[in-house]
Amino acid sequence: MANSLTKDIEDAIGRETIDCDFIPDENGTQLIIRLAEKFSFEIKQLFMWANKNPAEVYDYQKTPNQWEHLLLRSLANFSDRIFLVVTNEDFFPWKVLDCKKDNCIKLLTELPYFEYFIFDDSMDYVLFDTHDNALILFHSNPTN
């Protein structure tokens, strides 16, 4: 991830007093590896969500003003604290933020668009926001 995006994120967190902080790289890496194992994601792929069967896909390409509504609806699946992984179309390893869920949208709207994914401690769901302007939700047990 480009250092300028990291700085932009840190600046937005400080300026807007957003309850988000980068976690140590080693901890973030371990969390991502556990998540990838649970969902059988290949972290060596640039887009590890590609070629997988998501539970839901929300396309906001033609209606970008729907992004916030769709994100709010998708975040209902997650606990109060989430991990926001800044991929920004870069290969692994990625920076990980620990955020209060309610502050996630505030942070994302303060920044220029970048690719990311979200999960929580339970690792039951993972949500990707992609370069195709789609939110892609995966569930660890899609039969429920």
Buried (B, 14 or more C-beta within 10 A) or exposed (E): BEEEBBEBBBEBBEEEEBBBEBBEEEEBBEBBBEBBEBBEBEBEEEBBBEEBEBBBEBBBEEEEEBBEEBBEBBBEBBEEBBBBBBBBEBEBBBBBBBBBBEBBBBBBEBBEEBBBBBBBEEBBBBBBBBEEBBBBBBBBEEEE
